[in-house]
Amino acid sequence: MVNLSLISSSDVLVRKLQTISDIREADIGVLRAIPVQMKDFGANHDLVREGDHPAYSFVVLEGLVGSTKHTGDGKRQITSFFVAGDIPDLHGLHLSVMDCNFSTLTPARIGFMRHDTLRTVCDQHPRIATAFWRSTLIDAAIYREWVTNVGRREAYTRMAHILCELIFRLRSVGHIQDHVADLPITQAALGDALGLSTVHVNRMLQELRRKGLIATSGSKVHALDWPGLIHAGDFDTTYLHQRNRTDQ
């Protein structure tokens, strides 16, 4: 692992925690002092595998990470997306073995933090422990929303919903503006997240474009009609539990 700028990595984490919890100046100093080992990965790299007993948790600094499960015959289901500032495997602090894979879905920069360091921080700083706990609870809320999305919404609504979620979450941590997101994610990965074939994913994106809700250029997705996309996706931000919540 390569040690890069500690300030840049901690600021990504601080900004995320500030969107969901009451983080004060003293807490920010503690978070910035956590040693972070950073490394760049290409797409489709397993960061944590099911059955691992990791000694680190990781924070997403750039890019997109997915939690994944595989069936016995090798079919993949993506169960959540994680964006900058998220700590996807924070529950590994308290579970002895990982029960899913965490993989990069795009090129990504990842910061690794030792479990023993995180435990000490949580023991000594209750507000930070609360922020971490709240983060894992929100991850669970997102998972519940995804179950509803895949299990009960039509394909068109599923696609609109997942685009709303990604745009909203990226805006919340200051990574995009004006509802234009760079999402270099494959249609196959979108299909694995939505329970759709690649052909069906392509058709749903075409339909969203045809109705003037989105425009795409390469990996960029622009929500031309944000209120319309929210309506099409049956999207309500409540499950993301943002402080000072707006629909942005």
Order of alpha helices (4+ residues) and beta strands (2+ residues): alpha-alpha-beta-beta-beta-beta-beta-beta-beta-alpha-alpha-alpha-beta-alpha-alpha-beta-beta-alpha
